[in-house]
Amino acid sequence: MRSLFAFLFLASALIAMTGCTRITLAWADLEPNGDAATPPVLGSSEVTVTTPAQWQRERVPPLRAAFEREVYGEMPDDYQVNVLERRLLAEAAYGGALYEYRLQGAITFGETVNETKPFYMNVLLPTGVDQPPIILMETFCPRWNTIPHEAVTKIDGMSDCSGNGPIAGLMRFVFGRYIATPPLEMILAQGYGVATIFPSEYVPDDSKAGLAALEALSNGHDGARWGAIAAWAWGYSAMVDVLENDPATAQSAFISWGHSRYGKSALLAAAYDARVDMVIAHQSGTGGASLNREKRGESLAAITKTYPHWFSPNYADFAGREAEMTVDQHQLLALIAPRPVMLGNARRDVWSDPNGAFRAAQGADPVYALYGRAGLAQDRLDQWKSDADLAFWIRPGTHGVVEEDWPAFLEFLDAHKAQPSGVSTAAKH
């Protein structure tokens, strides 16, 4: 009995430490509810948007500017990704070949260019598949936990949640079997590749060290400095830059995948980079898919206090006056249209506000219709349609990545055949 109490105490401590969820007995309502007046997605009544070209010309630039100003901070004006080294680590690993790239980014704000610290990307390509679709991953744990192969380069002093020790076991108990390591054999067997970085290698997920790295990269650039969510979103684009210039993956489809904080970044990456062909944002919550208005679960005040490095400083200023924001998260989803998006949720994960994410999908639906796409194909949260362009998944349970999730993710990708979207907007912001 004492060991059980000790384990539960450690579990509670881990949850409190991560701040990404809260223990609750509440359940998300499966009927969409809320009547907050969100900003119109297609513009005011005086501006009628009737074509995709008009949407791209008249609505996309001001929406991106508003998200930078009010939520995420300024995105770089330009960047380069340099491949310092590329190595084949193993010809046969998890049903594919394992590669490692050593990279360095050069980030431009205004006239200033600053380099990131060197960081690594590991890539698994399935055997016998030409130009496989690539799932781009950022996870809570380092690359050597995401792909736990002995040849993957580790970085001294960084956290490690692998193995069978108490911390690793506690992570899996609280956040699910696949929180650290996805089912790599399953993914590769279905013809998908995996590329992963650990974004803390260039912008740490730490309020002090993270802010220092963000300031160094933006070099005190005038305006709202970018937050870690934006810097991690850049990481997805950096992966695409490298992979689209590699003959083995140059014609691949690219899927940004992220859970929780990295689900926010996966959505933001697609909203700014049309080379991201599909998105799986699992339990992305506040600052991700869930609306800021009529906020349930994690509030703007809570998230910006706990994670001051994640967003623009301006985001915190809207706490308690969310109705004054000129954008909301349905417009972030709309910026991804017409590319397929899957929003993953859990019934007991009220902290991430599944109902708010569903209402955001409803709000983005008119832009999918503008492109002649079906968009959201359900009236309730529990009517899973894997072939919908705005697909909403909800399962029992709490915050994490569990055994039920990955079959649903792969079902969504299979339903859309994970092909390059052919969206003709600017290649990268």
C-alpha positions as CSV (number, residue, x, y, z in Angstrom):
1,M,0.0,0.0,0.0
2,R,2.8,2.4,0.8
3,S,4.4,1.8,-2.6
4,L,1.1,2.5,-4.3
5,F,0.8,5.8,-2.4
6,A,4.4,6.7,-3.3
7,F,3.7,5.9,-7.0
8,L,0.6,8.1,-7.0
9,F,2.5,10.9,-5.3
10,L,5.2,10.7,-7.9
11,A,2.6,10.6,-10.7
12,S,0.9,13.8,-9.3
13,A,4.3,15.4,-9.0
14,L,5.1,14.6,-12.6
15,I,1.8,16.1,-13.8
16,A,2.3,19.2,-11.8
17,M,5.9,19.5,-13.1
18,T,4.9,19.2,-16.8
19,G,1.9,21.6,-16.4
20,C,0.4,20.2,-19.6
21,T,-2.6,18.6,-17.9
22,R,-4.6,18.5,-14.7
23,I,-6.3,15.7,-12.8
24,T,-10.0,16.0,-13.2
25,L,-13.2,14.0,-12.9
26,A,-14.8,16.1,-15.6
27,W,-15.8,14.9,-19.1
28,A,-15.8,16.9,-22.3
29,D,-19.3,17.5,-23.6
30,L,-19.7,15.6,-26.9
31,E,-22.1,18.2,-28.2
32,P,-20.5,21.5,-29.3
33,N,-21.5,24.2,-26.9
34,G,-20.7,27.9,-26.6
35,D,-21.9,31.0,-28.3
36,A,-18.9,33.3,-28.2
37,A,-18.7,35.7,-31.1
38,T,-15.4,34.7,-32.8
39,P,-13.9,36.9,-35.6
40,P,-15.4,36.0,-39.0
41,V,-13.1,33.7,-40.9
42,L,-13.8,35.1,-44.4
43,G,-13.8,38.7,-43.4
44,S,-16.3,41.4,-42.6
45,S,-19.7,41.8,-44.3
46,E,-18.1,44.6,-46.4
47,V,-15.5,42.2,-47.7
48,T,-16.9,39.1,-49.5
49,V,-14.3,36.4,-50.2
50,T,-15.5,34.2,-52.9
51,T,-12.4,32.4,-54.4
52,P,-9.3,30.7,-53.0
53,A,-7.1,33.3,-54.8
54,Q,-8.9,36.1,-53.1
55,W,-8.6,34.3,-49.7
56,Q,-4.8,33.9,-50.2
57,R,-4.4,37.5,-51.4
58,E,-6.7,39.4,-49.0
59,R,-7.1,37.3,-45.9
60,V,-4.0,35.2,-45.4
61,P,-1.4,38.0,-44.9
62,P,-3.4,40.0,-42.3
63,L,-4.3,36.9,-40.4
64,R,-0.7,35.8,-40.2
65,A,0.3,39.3,-39.1
66,A,-2.4,39.2,-36.4
67,F,-1.3,35.8,-35.1
68,E,2.3,37.0,-34.9
69,R,1.3,40.2,-33.1
70,E,-1.2,38.7,-30.6
71,V,-0.2,35.1,-30.1
72,Y,3.1,33.6,-31.3
73,G,5.4,36.5,-31.9
74,E,7.2,37.5,-35.1
75,M,8.3,34.7,-37.4
76,P,11.7,35.0,-39.1
77,D,11.9,37.1,-42.3
78,D,14.1,34.4,-43.8
79,Y,16.3,31.5,-42.8
80,Q,18.7,28.8,-44.1
81,V,19.3,25.3,-42.9
82,N,22.8,24.0,-43.4
83,V,23.6,20.3,-43.4
84,L,26.8,19.9,-41.5
85,E,26.9,16.1,-41.8
86,R,24.7,13.2,-43.0
87,R,25.3,9.6,-41.9
88,L,23.8,6.2,-42.4
89,L,23.5,4.8,-38.9
90,A,21.9,1.4,-39.7
91,E,20.7,-0.3,-42.8
92,A,18.1,-2.4,-40.9
93,A,16.3,-0.7,-38.0
94,Y,12.6,-1.1,-37.2
95,G,12.0,-2.2,-40.8
96,G,13.9,0.5,-42.5
97,A,17.2,2.4,-42.8
98,L,18.2,4.9,-40.1
99,Y,20.0,8.2,-41.0
100,E,21.3,11.0,-38.9
101,Y,21.8,14.7,-40.0
102,R,23.7,17.3,-38.1
103,L,22.1,20.7,-38.9
104,Q,22.5,24.4,-38.2
105,G,20.0,27.1,-38.9
106,A,20.7,30.7,-39.9
107,I,17.7,32.9,-38.8
108,T,17.1,36.3,-40.3
109,F,15.1,39.0,-38.5
110,G,15.3,42.3,-40.4
111,E,19.0,42.8,-41.3
112,T,20.3,40.5,-38.6
113,V,21.3,36.9,-39.1
114,N,22.0,34.6,-36.1
115,E,22.9,31.0,-36.1
116,T,21.2,28.3,-34.0
117,K,23.3,25.8,-32.0
118,P,23.9,22.7,-34.2
119,F,21.2,20.1,-33.7
120,Y,20.4,16.7,-35.0
121,M,17.6,15.1,-37.1
122,N,17.1,11.4,-37.2
123,V,15.2,9.8,-40.1
124,L,13.8,6.3,-40.6
125,L,12.9,5.3,-44.2
126,P,10.9,2.1,-44.8
127,T,12.5,-0.6,-46.8
128,G,11.3,-1.0,-50.4
129,V,9.2,2.2,-50.5
130,D,10.0,4.9,-53.0
131,Q,9.5,8.5,-51.8
132,P,7.6,7.4,-48.7
133,P,5.4,10.0,-46.9
134,I,7.4,11.3,-43.9
135,I,5.9,11.9,-40.5
136,L,7.7,14.9,-39.0
137,M,7.9,14.5,-35.2
138,E,8.7,16.7,-32.2
139,T,8.2,14.9,-28.9
140,F,8.6,15.5,-25.2
141,C,11.6,13.3,-25.1
142,P,15.0,13.4,-26.9
143,R,15.5,11.9,-30.3
144,W,17.2,8.9,-28.8
145,N,14.0,8.1,-26.9
146,T,11.8,8.7,-30.0
147,I,14.1,6.4,-32.0
148,P,15.8,4.3,-29.3
149,H,18.6,2.9,-31.4
150,E,22.1,2.7,-29.9
151,A,23.6,4.5,-32.9
152,V,21.6,7.7,-32.4
153,T,23.8,10.5,-31.1
154,K,23.0,11.6,-27.6
155,I,23.7,14.9,-26.0
156,D,25.2,15.0,-22.6
157,G,23.2,16.8,-19.9
158,M,19.8,16.5,-21.7
159,S,16.9,14.7,-20.1
160,D,16.3,11.1,-20.9
161,C,13.0,9.2,-20.5
162,S,14.0,5.9,-21.9
163,G,14.5,2.5,-20.2
164,N,12.7,0.8,-17.4
165,G,13.6,3.1,-14.5
166,P,11.0,4.8,-12.3
167,I,10.9,8.1,-14.2
168,A,10.4,6.3,-17.6
169,G,7.8,4.0,-16.1
170,L,6.0,6.9,-14.6
171,M,6.0,8.8,-17.9
172,R,4.3,5.9,-19.6
173,F,1.9,5.3,-16.7
174,V,0.7,9.0,-16.7
175,F,1.0,9.9,-20.4
176,G,0.6,6.6,-22.2
177,R,2.6,3.8,-23.8
178,Y,3.7,5.9,-26.8
179,I,4.5,9.2,-25.1
180,A,8.3,8.7,-25.6
181,T,8.6,6.2,-28.4
182,P,6.0,5.8,-31.2
183,P,5.2,2.3,-32.6
184,L,8.0,2.6,-35.2
185,E,7.6,-0.9,-36.6
186,M,3.9,-0.3,-37.2
187,I,4.5,3.0,-38.9
188,L,7.2,1.8,-41.2
189,A,5.3,-1.4,-42.0
190,Q,2.5,0.8,-43.4
191,G,4.9,2.6,-45.7
192,Y,5.6,5.8,-43.7
193,G,8.9,7.3,-42.8
194,V,9.7,9.1,-39.6
195,A,11.9,12.2,-39.2
196,T,12.4,13.6,-35.7
197,I,14.2,16.5,-34.0
198,F,14.3,17.5,-30.3
199,P,13.7,21.2,-30.5
200,S,15.2,21.9,-27.1
201,E,18.6,21.3,-28.8
202,Y,18.3,24.8,-30.3
203,V,15.5,26.5,-28.1
204,P,15.2,24.8,-24.7
205,D,11.8,24.3,-23.2
206,D,12.7,26.3,-20.2
207,S,11.5,29.8,-19.2
208,K,15.0,31.1,-18.5
209,A,17.2,29.3,-21.0
210,G,14.4,29.3,-23.6
211,L,13.9,33.0,-23.4
212,A,17.7,33.6,-23.7
213,A,17.9,31.4,-26.8
214,L,14.9,33.2,-28.4
215,E,16.4,36.6,-27.7
216,A,19.7,35.6,-29.1
217,L,18.2,34.4,-32.3
218,S,16.0,37.5,-32.8
219,N,18.8,39.8,-31.5
220,G,16.4,42.2,-29.8
221,H,14.5,42.6,-33.0
222,D,11.9,45.4,-32.7
223,G,8.3,44.2,-32.1
224,A,7.0,41.1,-30.4
225,R,9.8,38.6,-30.1
226,W,8.9,35.1,-31.3
227,G,8.0,32.5,-28.7
228,A,9.2,28.9,-28.4
229,I,6.0,27.6,-30.1
230,A,7.0,29.6,-33.2
231,A,10.7,28.6,-33.0
232,W,9.6,24.9,-32.7
233,A,7.3,25.4,-35.6
234,W,10.3,26.6,-37.6
235,G,11.9,23.2,-36.7
236,Y,9.3,21.4,-38.9
237,S,10.1,23.7,-41.8
238,A,13.8,23.0,-41.2
239,M,13.1,19.3,-41.5
240,V,11.3,19.9,-44.8
241,D,14.1,22.0,-46.1
242,V,16.6,19.1,-45.7
243,L,14.3,16.3,-46.8
244,E,13.0,18.0,-50.0
245,N,16.7,18.3,-51.0
246,D,17.5,14.7,-50.4
247,P,16.9,12.4,-53.5
248,A,15.3,9.7,-51.3
249,T,12.6,12.0,-50.0
250,A,12.4,14.9,-52.5
251,Q,8.9,14.0,-53.8
252,S,7.6,12.8,-50.4
253,A,4.5,14.1,-48.6
254,F,5.3,15.7,-45.3
255,I,3.1,15.4,-42.3
256,S,3.7,17.6,-39.2
257,W,2.8,15.5,-36.1
258,G,2.9,16.8,-32.6
259,H,1.3,16.2,-29.2
260,S,0.3,18.9,-26.7
261,R,2.8,21.8,-26.9
262,Y,4.3,20.3,-30.1
263,G,0.7,20.0,-31.5
264,K,0.6,23.8,-31.3
265,S,3.8,24.0,-33.2
266,A,2.7,21.4,-35.8
267,L,-0.4,23.5,-36.6
268,L,1.6,26.8,-36.7
269,A,4.2,25.2,-39.0
270,A,1.5,24.2,-41.5
271,A,-0.2,27.6,-41.3
272,Y,3.0,29.3,-42.4
273,D,4.6,26.6,-44.6
274,A,2.6,25.2,-47.5
275,R,5.1,22.4,-48.0
276,V,3.5,20.7,-45.0
277,D,1.0,18.5,-46.7
278,M,-1.0,17.2,-43.7
279,V,-1.2,17.8,-39.9
280,I,-1.9,15.6,-36.9
281,A,-2.2,17.8,-33.9
282,H,-3.0,15.7,-30.8
283,Q,-4.4,17.5,-27.7
284,S,-2.9,20.8,-28.8
285,G,-5.2,22.8,-26.4
286,T,-4.7,26.5,-25.6
287,G,-2.6,28.3,-28.2
288,G,-3.2,25.3,-30.5
289,A,-6.6,24.2,-31.9
290,S,-8.8,25.3,-29.0
291,L,-10.6,28.7,-29.1
292,N,-9.4,31.5,-26.8
293,R,-13.0,32.7,-26.2
294,E,-15.2,30.9,-23.7
295,K,-12.0,29.1,-22.6
296,R,-12.5,25.8,-20.7
297,G,-9.6,24.1,-19.0
298,E,-6.2,25.9,-19.4
299,S,-6.7,29.7,-19.5
300,L,-4.5,32.3,-21.2
301,A,-3.5,33.5,-17.8
302,A,-2.5,30.0,-16.7
303,I,-0.5,29.0,-19.8
304,T,1.4,32.3,-20.1
305,K,2.3,32.3,-16.4
306,T,3.5,28.7,-16.5
307,Y,5.2,29.0,-19.9
308,P,6.3,32.6,-20.4
309,H,8.7,31.6,-23.2
310,W,6.1,29.9,-25.4
311,F,4.3,32.9,-26.9
312,S,4.6,36.5,-27.7
313,P,4.5,38.7,-24.5
314,N,1.3,40.2,-26.0
315,Y,-0.6,37.0,-25.6
316,A,-0.5,37.3,-21.8
317,D,-1.9,40.8,-22.1
318,F,-5.2,39.4,-23.5
319,A,-5.8,37.2,-20.4
320,G,-9.3,38.2,-19.1
321,R,-10.1,40.1,-22.3
322,E,-9.9,37.4,-24.9
323,A,-12.9,39.0,-26.7
324,E,-10.7,41.9,-27.7
325,M,-8.4,39.7,-29.8
326,T,-8.7,40.2,-33.5
327,V,-8.0,36.5,-34.2
328,D,-8.9,33.2,-32.7
329,Q,-7.8,29.6,-33.4
330,H,-10.4,28.7,-35.9
331,Q,-8.5,31.1,-38.2
332,L,-5.3,29.3,-37.6
333,L,-6.9,26.1,-38.8
334,A,-8.4,28.0,-41.8
335,L,-4.8,29.1,-42.8
336,I,-4.0,25.4,-43.3
337,A,-6.9,24.8,-45.7
338,P,-7.4,22.9,-48.0
339,R,-4.8,20.5,-46.6
340,P,-6.1,17.7,-44.3
341,V,-5.9,18.2,-40.6
342,M,-6.6,15.7,-37.8
343,L,-7.3,17.0,-34.3
344,G,-6.8,14.3,-31.6
345,N,-8.5,14.6,-28.3
346,A,-9.5,12.7,-25.1
347,R,-12.8,12.8,-23.2
348,R,-11.2,13.4,-19.8
349,D,-8.6,15.9,-21.1
350,V,-10.8,18.9,-20.3
351,W,-7.6,20.9,-19.6
352,S,-7.0,20.8,-23.4
353,D,-10.6,21.8,-24.1
354,P,-11.8,19.4,-26.8
355,N,-15.0,21.2,-27.2
356,G,-13.2,24.4,-28.0
357,A,-11.1,22.6,-30.6
358,F,-14.3,21.2,-32.2
359,R,-15.9,24.6,-32.4
360,A,-12.7,25.9,-33.9
361,A,-12.9,23.2,-36.6
362,Q,-16.5,24.3,-37.2
363,G,-15.3,27.9,-37.6
364,A,-12.6,26.9,-40.1
365,D,-15.0,24.8,-42.2
366,P,-16.1,27.7,-44.5
367,V,-12.6,28.1,-45.9
368,Y,-12.4,24.4,-46.7
369,A,-15.8,24.9,-48.5
370,L,-14.3,27.8,-50.4
371,Y,-11.7,25.3,-51.8
372,G,-14.5,22.8,-52.7
373,R,-13.5,20.5,-49.9
374,A,-15.8,18.8,-47.4
375,G,-14.0,20.0,-44.3
376,L,-15.6,18.9,-41.0
377,A,-17.9,16.0,-41.6
378,Q,-19.4,15.6,-38.1
379,D,-21.9,17.3,-35.9
380,R,-20.6,15.9,-32.6
381,L,-17.2,15.3,-31.2
382,D,-17.6,11.5,-31.3
383,Q,-18.5,11.0,-35.0
384,W,-15.0,10.1,-36.2
385,K,-14.6,10.4,-40.0
386,S,-11.0,9.5,-40.9
387,D,-11.5,10.7,-44.5
388,A,-12.7,14.2,-43.6
389,D,-10.3,17.1,-44.4
390,L,-11.0,18.4,-40.9
391,A,-11.0,15.1,-39.0
392,F,-11.8,15.2,-35.3
393,W,-10.9,12.2,-33.1
394,I,-11.8,11.8,-29.4
395,R,-11.2,8.7,-27.3
396,P,-11.8,7.9,-23.6
397,G,-9.0,8.7,-21.2
398,T,-6.7,11.6,-20.5
399,H,-3.8,13.5,-21.8
400,G,-1.2,11.4,-23.5
401,V,-0.4,9.2,-26.5
402,V,-1.9,5.7,-25.9
403,E,-2.3,2.5,-27.9
404,E,-5.6,3.6,-29.4
405,D,-4.1,6.8,-30.9
406,W,-1.6,5.6,-33.4
407,P,-4.0,3.3,-35.4
408,A,-6.3,6.3,-35.7
409,F,-3.5,8.5,-36.9
410,L,-2.5,6.0,-39.5
411,E,-6.1,5.5,-40.6
412,F,-6.3,9.2,-41.2
413,L,-3.1,9.2,-43.3
414,D,-4.2,6.1,-45.2
415,A,-7.6,7.7,-45.9
416,H,-5.9,10.7,-47.5
417,K,-3.2,8.6,-49.2
418,A,-0.7,11.0,-47.7
419,Q,0.3,12.5,-51.0
420,P,1.8,16.0,-51.6
421,S,-1.0,18.4,-51.6
422,G,0.1,20.5,-54.5
423,V,-1.0,23.7,-52.7
424,S,0.5,26.5,-54.7
425,T,0.9,29.1,-52.0
426,A,4.4,30.4,-51.1
427,A,6.8,27.6,-50.3
428,K,7.7,29.0,-47.0
429,H,7.1,32.1,-45.0
